[in-house]
Amino acid sequence: MRSPRSLVGGSPQARFTVDFDGRELPALEGQSIAAVLWGAGVLAWRTTREGGAPRGAFCGIGSCYDCLVTVNGRPNQRACLVPARPGDAVTTQEGTGHADLAV
């Protein structure tokens, strides 16, 4: 019987976890941070600078900035472009991601 996997020769990818706001989420090698979050049912992981409205992935190809997250302490990372790595610490980004620099 033919299946998608037999047609393209795919095989299971390595599994690992990513920490998101203190929650361990399952991830697969090759997934973006956005794909990991979507797979776990997380649809919003950023708030806007003005008003604190929730945001998540919008375009999914790196053209917009709605999917910004903080990854391993680095703010303003586009979740749709950043590959998930074992042990990554991803946190919801509020506003500019630089609240600790406010005066």
Short mmCIF file of the C-alpha atoms (twelve columns), coordinates in Angstrom:
data_MODEL
# 
_entry.id   MODEL 
# 
loop_
_atom_site.group_PDB 
_atom_site.id 
_atom_site.type_symbol 
_atom_site.label_atom_id 
_atom_site.label_alt_id 
_atom_site.label_comp_id 
_atom_site.label_asym_id 
_atom_site.label_seq_id 
_atom_site.Cartn_x 
_atom_site.Cartn_y 
_atom_site.Cartn_z 
_atom_site.pdbx_PDB_model_num 
ATOM 1   C CA . MET A 1   0.000  0.000  0.000  1 
ATOM 2   C CA . ARG A 2   1.247  3.478  -0.844 1 
ATOM 3   C CA . SER A 3   1.345  6.120  1.869  1 
ATOM 4   C CA . PRO A 4   2.718  9.661  1.977  1 
ATOM 5   C CA . ARG A 5   5.685  8.416  3.994  1 
ATOM 6   C CA . SER A 6   6.498  5.655  1.496  1 
ATOM 7   C CA . LEU A 7   6.285  8.131  -1.394 1 
ATOM 8   C CA . VAL A 8   8.716  10.663 0.062  1 
ATOM 9   C CA . GLY A 9   10.857 8.347  2.167  1 
ATOM 10  C CA . GLY A 10  10.151 10.194 5.389  1 
ATOM 11  C CA . SER A 11  11.060 8.790  8.756  1 
ATOM 12  C CA . PRO A 12  10.219 9.792  12.328 1 
ATOM 13  C CA . GLN A 13  12.207 12.793 13.515 1 
ATOM 14  C CA . ALA A 14  14.068 13.138 16.801 1 
ATOM 15  C CA . ARG A 15  11.793 14.161 19.680 1 
ATOM 16  C CA . PHE A 16  12.710 16.599 22.448 1 
ATOM 17  C CA . THR A 17  11.054 19.205 24.662 1 
ATOM 18  C CA . VAL A 18  10.949 22.978 24.710 1 
ATOM 19  C CA . ASP A 19  10.042 24.989 27.789 1 
ATOM 20  C CA . PHE A 20  7.290  27.556 27.150 1 
ATOM 21  C CA . ASP A 21  6.412  29.793 30.098 1 
ATOM 22  C CA . GLY A 22  7.288  26.964 32.483 1 
ATOM 23  C CA . ARG A 23  5.458  24.247 30.493 1 
ATOM 24  C CA . GLU A 24  7.336  21.424 28.792 1 
ATOM 25  C CA . LEU A 25  6.100  21.104 25.208 1 
ATOM 26  C CA . PRO A 26  6.919  18.226 22.839 1 
ATOM 27  C CA . ALA A 27  8.860  19.148 19.713 1 
ATOM 28  C CA . LEU A 28  10.249 17.399 16.663 1 
ATOM 29  C CA . GLU A 29  13.509 18.083 14.880 1 
ATOM 30  C CA . GLY A 30  12.889 20.580 12.084 1 
ATOM 31  C CA . GLN A 31  9.890  22.316 13.663 1 
ATOM 32  C CA . SER A 32  9.809  26.055 14.141 1 
ATOM 33  C CA . ILE A 33  8.962  27.514 17.536 1 
ATOM 34  C CA . ALA A 34  5.561  28.511 16.086 1 
ATOM 35  C CA . ALA A 35  4.891  24.913 14.964 1 
ATOM 36  C CA . VAL A 36  5.728  23.623 18.448 1 
ATOM 37  C CA . LEU A 37  3.380  26.155 20.040 1 
ATOM 38  C CA . TRP A 38  0.572  25.446 17.563 1 
ATOM 39  C CA . GLY A 39  1.008  21.707 18.117 1 
ATOM 40  C CA . ALA A 40  0.469  22.264 21.839 1 
ATOM 41  C CA . GLY A 41  -2.652 24.350 21.235 1 
ATOM 42  C CA . VAL A 42  -1.000 27.678 22.042 1 
ATOM 43  C CA . LEU A 43  -2.367 30.298 19.633 1 
ATOM 44  C CA . ALA A 44  -1.120 33.554 21.209 1 
ATOM 45  C CA . TRP A 45  2.340  34.187 22.659 1 
ATOM 46  C CA . ARG A 46  2.863  37.932 22.413 1 
ATOM 47  C CA . THR A 47  1.036  41.074 23.470 1 
ATOM 48  C CA . THR A 48  1.044  44.350 21.564 1 
ATOM 49  C CA . ARG A 49  2.927  47.425 22.734 1 
ATOM 50  C CA . GLU A 50  -0.252 49.485 22.929 1 
ATOM 51  C CA . GLY A 51  -3.197 47.890 24.688 1 
ATOM 52  C CA . GLY A 52  -1.711 44.448 25.359 1 
ATOM 53  C CA . ALA A 53  -3.755 42.644 22.676 1 
ATOM 54  C CA . PRO A 54  -2.804 38.974 22.187 1 
ATOM 55  C CA . ARG A 55  -0.900 37.967 19.045 1 
ATOM 56  C CA . GLY A 56  0.448  34.750 17.549 1 
ATOM 57  C CA . ALA A 57  1.354  33.697 14.022 1 
ATOM 58  C CA . PHE A 58  -0.247 35.732 11.253 1 
ATOM 59  C CA . CYS A 59  1.677  35.262 7.997  1 
ATOM 60  C CA . GLY A 60  3.765  32.235 8.990  1 
ATOM 61  C CA . ILE A 61  6.592  33.164 6.586  1 
ATOM 62  C CA . GLY A 62  8.534  35.867 8.430  1 
ATOM 63  C CA . SER A 63  7.032  38.889 6.652  1 
ATOM 64  C CA . CYS A 64  5.199  40.314 9.650  1 
ATOM 65  C CA . TYR A 65  6.138  40.576 13.305 1 
ATOM 66  C CA . ASP A 66  3.048  39.221 15.037 1 
ATOM 67  C CA . CYS A 67  4.755  36.010 16.211 1 
ATOM 68  C CA . LEU A 68  7.559  37.574 18.276 1 
ATOM 69  C CA . VAL A 69  8.741  35.599 21.306 1 
ATOM 70  C CA . THR A 70  11.686 35.635 23.654 1 
ATOM 71  C CA . VAL A 71  13.932 32.616 23.093 1 
ATOM 72  C CA . ASN A 72  16.685 31.852 25.589 1 
ATOM 73  C CA . GLY A 73  16.561 35.433 26.881 1 
ATOM 74  C CA . ARG A 74  16.679 37.045 23.403 1 
ATOM 75  C CA . PRO A 75  13.541 39.098 22.708 1 
ATOM 76  C CA . ASN A 76  11.955 39.798 19.321 1 
ATOM 77  C CA . GLN A 77  12.575 36.405 17.737 1 
ATOM 78  C CA . ARG A 78  10.093 35.492 14.983 1 
ATOM 79  C CA . ALA A 79  8.631  32.173 16.121 1 
ATOM 80  C CA . CYS A 80  7.766  31.156 12.557 1 
ATOM 81  C CA . LEU A 81  11.440 31.356 11.504 1 
ATOM 82  C CA . VAL A 82  13.365 30.191 14.571 1 
ATOM 83  C CA . PRO A 83  13.972 26.433 14.623 1 
ATOM 84  C CA . ALA A 84  13.166 24.765 17.930 1 
ATOM 85  C CA . ARG A 85  16.214 23.311 19.678 1 
ATOM 86  C CA . PRO A 86  16.364 20.863 22.578 1 
ATOM 87  C CA . GLY A 87  16.133 22.704 25.886 1 
ATOM 88  C CA . ASP A 88  15.044 26.053 24.432 1 
ATOM 89  C CA . ALA A 89  13.394 28.381 26.949 1 
ATOM 90  C CA . VAL A 90  10.626 30.295 25.172 1 
ATOM 91  C CA . THR A 91  8.615  32.963 26.953 1 
ATOM 92  C CA . THR A 92  5.619  35.079 26.045 1 
ATOM 93  C CA . GLN A 93  6.787  38.483 24.910 1 
ATOM 94  C CA . GLU A 94  5.021  41.526 26.311 1 
ATOM 95  C CA . GLY A 95  5.220  44.705 24.244 1 
ATOM 96  C CA . THR A 96  8.721  45.373 22.950 1 
ATOM 97  C CA . GLY A 97  10.323 42.568 24.945 1 
ATOM 98  C CA . HIS A 98  12.579 45.088 26.673 1 
ATOM 99  C CA . ALA A 99  10.541 45.843 29.820 1 
ATOM 100 C CA . ASP A 100 13.655 45.265 31.953 1 
ATOM 101 C CA . LEU A 101 15.295 48.244 30.184 1 
ATOM 102 C CA . ALA A 102 12.495 50.713 30.919 1 
ATOM 103 C CA . VAL A 103 13.385 53.851 32.843 1 
# 
